Amino acid sequence: MSMELIGVLGIALLFLLLCMRMYIGIVMALIGFLGFGLLADFETSVSLFGVVPYSTAHQFTFTVLPLFVLMGQFAFQSGISADIYRTVDSWFGQLPGGLAMATIVGCAFFGAICGSSLATAATMGAVALPEMKKYNYDPGLAAGSIAVGGTLGILIPPSIGFVIYGIMVEESIGKLFMAGILPGILLTLFYMATVYITCIIKPEKGPRGKKTTLQEKILSLKGTWGMLILFVLVMGGIYSGIFTPTEAGGVGAFGAFVIALFRRRMNFKSLIFCLRDSMQTTSMIFLILIGASVFNVFMSVSQLPMHLADYLQTLEVNRFVVLSGILFLYIVLGCIMDGFAMIILTIPILFPILTSMGFDPIWFGVLMVIVLEIGLITPPVGLNVFILKGVAKDVPMNTIFKGIWPFLISSVAAIIVIMIFPQIATYIPYHMK
């Protein structure tokens, strides 16, 4: 068999084992080991397991991962999410679908200090769903707004998705963080517009909440001080060049810990809980990274990515047709795979193709993360939906998915806008220090 055919068979076996529910990190390491052994020799392949795990895990750049995960855990423990929700509720609650819009804005703010879509969906679901039930919101709209709002956690910086992508393609994580700000705001506005239009057409889906005075609105802003401090510390430090992303992660984690202490939300038991969950999440990510590194060695030796890039360049089609096909592939993969796993698995194969066609890696990173968001809310996996189902046990799964469809249209519209106007993603990162 040719090297390219072995590479194709390796990818096919990978998806077969994933469909059998095997863990992706272990599967990638296993196939990388077997494939490299067939292309080179198994004695050298065995040595990969002595070299690759260490060479992957010892990289100082990866230090940023546990720090941002820990910051999100401390922020969750401090109760910042509930204060954010109360604030945005006082500003938007009296509008048609106001509570759903407040939920989306609350998710955006919490995502700015959390970096995890799943944590954002779980946290805001516990806070917002009871309120929307109290005002007789349509279950599909209520659950859908929480699910899609949660996806903003992976786009609005700091984002663990951007961290992994930046490390994989050797791009500045700080610039990727900055690139997510304007697209994150754009997507938030699109989601809010979706809620507003839905509730204008069918007012019974999202009744107006209680009215608040201007004084009450202004007083509610005091609940945002914790979020603002963390965001200014982390993103302001990165943008101004005071902190590297790794240093910003450390400062952010310490800041979130101090806020939790100040608010008397941190004790020994909750500290152990935060450390344990952060360790579990970080270990899961590193196992995937190590497995992907072994698999990527196999892919490099098979030369499949290079041949695929050469083939696509010979096609007489517009490069945006190829880009659209790649983005659609991510949507399909998102139906069956975790977002982080998709980044780690596909980037070594697809990134050479995109760079050879002249696409900006920062701009593509934003598009890819938005598409990953779509994967988090599409069946049959839709991890955000499953997380939300754990919070909203009385809402049927099909009701949640039904409520998500209008927001999927908004996501696609946002992708098209960013493709037409790439400056939305590139303006801030290319003007930072």
MOHUJO-V739218 format. One record per pair of residues at least 24 apart in sequence whose C-alpha atoms are under 8 Angstrom apart, sorted by sequence separation. I is the first residue (numbers start at 1). J is the second residue. If there is no record, write none. Layout:
I|J, I|J
This chain:
156|180, 157|181, 326|350, 377|401, 10|35, 81|106, 84|109, 103|128, 121|146, 155|180, 156|181, 230|255, 84|110, 121|147, 124|150, 155|181, 230|256, 377|404, 7|35, 121|149, 122|150, 155|183, 156|184, 6|35, 81|110, 99|128, 120|149, 121|150, 155|184, 80|110, 120|150, 121|151, 226|256, 119|150, 120|151, 323|354, 99|131, 100|132, 118|150, 152|184, 99|132, 117|150, 118|151, 120|153, 226|259, 339|372, 117|151, 339|373, 374|408, 117|152, 118|153, 3|39, 117|153, 152|188, 339|375, 116|153, 117|154, 339|376, 374|411, 75|113, 76|114, 115|153, 116|154, 319|357, 330|368, 334|372, 338|376, 75|114, 85|124, 107|146, 111|150, 114|153, 115|154, 149|188, 115|155, 327|367, 331|371, 334|374, 335|375, 72|113, 73|114, 100|141, 104|145, 108|149, 111|152, 112|153, 115|156, 309|350, 312|353, 327|368, 330|371, 331|372, 334|375, 335|376, 370|411, 71|113, 72|114, 81|123, 82|124, 85|127, 100|142, 103|145, 104|146, 107|149, 108|150, 111|153, 115|157, 149|191, 330|372, 333|375, 334|376, 71|114, 72|115, 81|124, 85|128, 103|146, 107|150, 110|153, 111|154, 115|158, 116|159, 148|191, 305|348, 309|352, 310|353, 331|374, 332|375, 335|378, 72|116, 101|145, 104|148, 105|149, 108|152, 112|156, 113|157, 114|158, 115|159, 116|160, 305|349, 309|353, 313|357, 327|371, 331|375, 334|378, 335|379, 336|380, 337|381, 69|114, 82|127, 100|145, 104|149, 107|152, 108|153, 111|156, 112|157, 113|158, 114|159, 115|160, 304|349, 305|350, 308|353, 330|375, 335|380, 336|381, 338|383, 370|415, 68|114, 69|115, 81|127, 100|146, 103|149, 104|150, 107|153, 111|157, 112|158, 145|191, 306|352, 335|381, 68|115, 69|116, 76|123, 111|158, 305|352, 306|353, 309|356, 334|381, 335|382, 108|156, 305|353, 334|382, 367|415, 145|195, 299|349, 367|418, 292|344, 296|348, 288|341, 292|345, 141|195, 285|340, 289|344, 288|344, 178|235, 177|235, 363|422, 366|425, 178|239, 363|425, 362|425, 363|426, 141|205, 174|238, 362|426, 141|206, 174|239, 138|204, 137|204, 138|205, 137|205, 138|206, 136|205, 137|206, 136|206, 137|207, 174|244, 136|207, 174|245, 135|207, 173|245, 135|209, 108|184, 158|234, 158|235, 157|235, 108|188, 105|188, 104|188, 104|191, 104|192, 68|158, 101|191, 69|160, 101|192, 68|160, 100|192, 101|195, 65|160, 100|195, 101|196, 65|163, 97|195, 98|196, 64|163, 97|196, 96|196, 97|199, 96|199, 96|200, 62|167, 61|167, 97|203, 100|206, 96|203, 99|206, 97|205, 98|206, 97|206, 98|207, 99|208, 96|206, 97|207, 98|208, 99|209, 96|207, 97|208, 98|209, 96|208, 95|208, 94|208, 95|209, 113|227, 93|208, 94|209, 112|227, 93|209, 94|210, 93|210, 94|211, 110|227, 113|230, 93|211, 94|212, 109|227, 113|231, 112|231, 90|211, 91|212, 90|212, 90|216, 91|217, 90|217, 87|217, 90|220, 87|220, 86|220, 87|221, 87|223, 86|223, 87|224, 84|223, 83|223, 84|224, 83|224, 80|223, 84|227, 80|224, 80|226, 80|227, 164|340, 168|344, 71|249, 78|256, 161|339, 165|343, 169|347, 67|246, 74|253, 78|257, 161|340, 164|343, 165|344, 168|347, 164|344, 168|348, 64|245, 68|249, 71|252, 72|253, 75|256, 78|259, 79|260, 64|246, 67|249, 68|250, 71|253, 74|256, 75|257, 78|260, 161|343, 165|347, 169|351, 63|246, 64|247, 67|250, 70|253, 71|254, 74|257, 77|260, 78|261, 179|362, 183|366, 68|252, 179|363, 61|246, 64|249, 67|252, 68|253, 71|256, 75|260, 78|263, 64|250, 67|253, 71|257, 74|260, 78|264, 79|265, 176|362, 180|366, 78|265, 175|362, 179|366, 77|265, 78|266, 77|266, 176|365, 171|361, 176|366, 171|362, 240|432, 241|433, 77|270, 239|432, 240|433, 239|433, 77|274, 74|274, 165|365, 73|274, 162|365, 70|274, 73|277, 70|275, 73|278, 162|369, 70|278, 161|369, 69|278, 155|366, 66|278, 69|281, 194|406, 66|279, 69|282, 194|407, 155|369, 154|369, 155|370, 66|282, 191|407, 194|410, 65|282, 154|373, 191|410, 190|410, 152|373, 190|411, 151|373, 151|374, 187|410, 187|411, 190|414, 148|373, 151|376, 187|414, 186|414, 57|286, 148|377, 147|377, 183|414, 56|289, 57|290, 151|384, 56|290, 150|384, 183|418, 53|290, 56|293, 147|384, 52|290, 147|385, 52|293, 147|388, 183|424, 52|294, 146|388, 182|424, 183|425, 182|425, 181|425, 49|294, 143|388, 179|424, 180|425, 48|294, 179|425, 179|426, 179|427, 143|392, 179|428, 178|428, 179|429, 178|429, 175|428, 176|429, 175|429, 174|429, 175|430, 139|395, 144|400, 148|404, 143|400, 144|401, 147|404, 175|432, 144|402, 145|403, 32|291, 140|399, 141|400, 144|403, 145|404, 148|407, 28|288, 139|399, 140|400, 143|403, 144|404, 26|287, 29|290, 30|291, 33|294, 36|297, 139|400, 140|401, 142|403, 25|287, 26|288, 29|291, 32|294, 33|295, 36|298, 39|301, 140|402, 141|403, 25|288, 28|291, 29|292, 32|295, 35|298, 39|302, 121|384, 125|388, 129|392, 140|403, 141|404, 144|407, 24|288, 25|289, 27|291, 28|292, 29|293, 31|295, 32|296, 139|403, 140|404, 25|290, 26|291, 29|294, 32|297, 33|298, 36|301, 118|383, 122|387, 126|391, 25|291, 28|294, 29|295, 32|298, 118|384, 121|387, 122|388, 125|391, 24|291, 25|292, 28|295, 32|299, 117|384, 121|388, 125|392, 118|387, 122|391, 7|298, 7|299, 7|302, 6|302, 7|303, 8|304, 7|304, 3|301, 4|302, 3|302, 4|303, 3|303, 4|304, 3|304, 24|341
